[in-house]
Amino acid sequence: MKIPLLPPVVPPHVFCLMADGVTWANVRRDPVPGFVDSRHFAYPPNTLGSGPSGTPLFTRDAIADAVEVARKLSGGLSRASVVFPDSWARILPIDFDTLPDSEEAVREMVVWKLKKLLPGISEDLSVVFDQMPKAGEEGELRLLVAAAPSEMLRSIEQSFESPGVRVGALAPSSLVLFDGLSPVLGSLAGGDYGLLHRSPGSLVFVIARDGNPVFFRQRPEEEGAEAEDQDQEVRLSLSYYLEKLHGAGLSAVYVHDAAPGRELASGSALPVAQTRLSGALFSADRGFDERVAARPELLSAFAAVNGKS
């Protein structure tokens, strides 16, 4: 499933935007997958603003220093993929009785539905969507929709254009993880599998079948949330998958915790033992896990390049 917010270009350079800084990675695909190099940069003072919903607005100077260093270290940088936190977007399935034929008409209907489902959002949203499998032959049409503030996305593009970098793909981290890693994870699982991803401010649970998400749930992740709340969320999601989506059961559950510090989900909440996403699953180099442990957002950077043409 390809659901980037801009047309995909797949250079080896990926910038992962965070609340406090940006992480750059030069991703190696061959002969051994991994990272050629990576660095984290704090944003210079007074280079980020705030939009109406609290999402950041980037000035032209926000990532200029990071691009300059990355360009010197890599010997050249004109294109890059950009990943941003799930908490800066809303990602959700939406059901429809029917859909119009034209993509623009579908987009207008999606935006109308979003305004009904997410009251209180007044700013303009950029939306992308892709069709999800129906819940049975008589099920409704379902789209997986990702929405983010248009002003924020424009500011990100402009901040990269200023130092001469063209943004090829711009997407939330969970969608990048799923899209980039699903060919490998689906093959390893041999059936339906779950992907549980926690990042600062967001918890995402995806259930996939044959390379497509049949279930997607994003919820805000409060800093003081109890582990029991997460377990309850997982149990409710699994119940919906089994009862409403007629799921056959999960063969595997893969976990990536990009906001470590407390337990993500207990074993009792999951039907199978969880598998931490690690370099061994992708035949990555020896330093892969050490880099990801230090900067968990690097796994999304790897996924943005891994498996792409």
Secondary structure as UniProt FT lines:
FT   STRAND          13..17
FT   STRAND          21..28
FT   STRAND          34..42
FT   TURN            45..46
FT   STRAND          48..50
FT   TURN            52..53
FT   STRAND          56..58
FT   TURN            60..63
FT   HELIX           64..74
FT   STRAND          79..84
FT   HELIX           86..88
FT   STRAND          90..96
FT   HELIX           103..117
FT   TURN            119..120
FT   STRAND          125..132
FT   TURN            137..138
FT   STRAND          141..149
FT   HELIX           150..161
FT   TURN            162..164
FT   STRAND          166..172
FT   HELIX           173..189
FT   STRAND          193..199
FT   TURN            200..201
FT   STRAND          202..209
FT   TURN            210..211
FT   STRAND          212..220
FT   TURN            223..224
FT   HELIX           227..243
FT   STRAND          252..257
FT   HELIX           267..269
FT   STRAND          274..276
FT   HELIX           279..282
FT   TURN            286..287
FT   HELIX           288..294
FT   TURN            296..297
FT   HELIX           298..305
FT   TURN            306..307
//
